[in-house]
Amino acid sequence: MANEITMTGRLRVANGSLCNHDSGTRAISITQNTAAPARTGGTQTIGTAAAGEALDIGDLTTNGCAFFRNCNATQFVEIGIQHGGTFYPLVRLNAGESFPCRLAQGITPYARANTADVILEADIYDD
């Protein structure tokens, strides 16, 4: 089979005379090359540890497409990597926000909450 995964995105800014932009809706189709285990997902409590917390990727062998959602009503969460015990954030999800992306191969994603624990929903698929 081919094109088993579809990711859709759009960025629209309407801020009066300051900035108006619409990227339009873009959809891409992605072929999933790995048969099993294919997916890991669910929710994970993310704390505020300075070094972040490794996300549970289960038995996945190759990072592929991912979808993250911050389930907290007030706190933000950052997603990134850890190197040498230092957390490097790349993505910030404010309360209720979500983010689809493709993960780099060979890394373990980490997350860190702002000032209180958050529940992070993560669905990660093998590539």
C-alpha positions in Angstrom: 0.0 0.0 0.0 1.0 3.6 -0.2 -0.1 7.0 1.3 -1.5 5.5 4.5 -0.9 8.7 6.4 -2.3 12.1 5.6 -1.2 15.3 7.4 -3.1 18.6 6.8 -2.1 22.0 8.0 -2.9 25.7 7.5 -1.5 28.9 9.0 -3.7 32.0 8.9 -2.9 35.4 10.4 -5.5 38.2 10.4 -4.2 41.1 12.5 -5.7 44.2 10.9 -3.1 46.4 9.2 -0.2 44.7 11.0 -0.2 41.3 9.2 -2.5 39.4 7.0 -1.4 36.1 5.6 -3.0 32.8 4.7 -0.8 29.9 3.7 -3.8 28.0 2.4 -4.6 24.4 3.4 -1.8 22.0 2.5 -2.2 18.2 2.7 0.6 15.7 2.2 0.3 11.9 1.9 3.0 9.7 3.5 3.7 6.1 3.0 4.2 4.0 6.2 7.0 1.6 5.5 7.0 -0.3 8.8 4.4 -2.9 9.5 4.6 -3.4 13.2 4.3 -2.2 15.9 3.4 0.8 13.7 2.0 3.1 16.5 2.4 4.1 20.1 0.1 6.6 21.7 -1.8 7.8 24.7 -1.3 10.3 27.4 1.7 11.0 29.6 2.0 13.2 32.6 4.8 15.7 32.0 6.5 17.4 34.9 8.6 20.5 35.2 12.1 18.9 35.5 14.7 21.1 34.0 16.1 18.3 31.9 12.6 17.3 30.6 11.1 13.9 30.5 11.6 11.3 27.7 8.3 10.6 25.9 7.2 6.9 25.9 7.8 5.7 22.3 7.1 2.1 23.2 8.5 -0.5 20.7 8.7 1.9 17.8 11.8 1.2 15.7 11.8 4.3 13.5 10.3 7.7 14.3 7.7 8.8 11.8 4.7 11.1 11.9 3.6 12.4 15.3 0.6 14.3 16.7 1.0 16.1 20.1 -1.8 17.8 22.1 -1.5 19.6 25.3 -4.5 18.5 27.4 -3.9 21.1 30.1 -6.3 24.1 30.5 -3.7 26.6 31.7 -0.1 25.5 31.4 2.1 25.3 28.3 4.4 22.3 27.5 7.6 22.3 25.4 8.7 19.4 23.2 12.3 19.0 22.2 15.4 16.9 22.7 17.9 16.3 25.6 21.6 16.3 25.1 24.1 15.9 27.9 21.4 16.3 30.5 20.2 19.7 29.0 16.8 20.0 27.5 16.5 21.9 24.3 12.9 22.9 23.4 11.8 23.2 19.8 8.0 23.3 20.1 5.8 25.1 22.6 2.1 24.0 22.9 0.0 26.4 24.9 -3.0 25.1 26.8 -5.2 23.0 24.4 -3.0 23.4 21.4 -1.9 20.6 19.1 0.9 20.0 16.6 1.4 17.4 13.9 4.9 16.8 12.7 7.4 14.3 11.4 10.1 13.3 14.0 13.8 13.0 13.1 15.2 9.5 13.1 17.4 8.3 15.9 16.2 10.7 18.6 14.0 10.3 21.6 11.6 13.2 22.0 11.5 14.9 25.4 8.9 17.3 27.0 8.8 19.7 29.9 5.9 21.5 31.5 5.9 25.1 32.4 5.1 25.6 36.2 2.8 22.6 36.9 2.4 19.0 35.5 0.5 18.7 32.2 -1.1 15.8 30.4 0.4 15.5 26.9 -1.3 13.3 24.4 1.1 11.8 21.8 0.4 9.6 18.9 3.6 8.5 17.2 3.8 6.2 14.1 6.7 4.2 12.7 7.9 5.5 9.4 
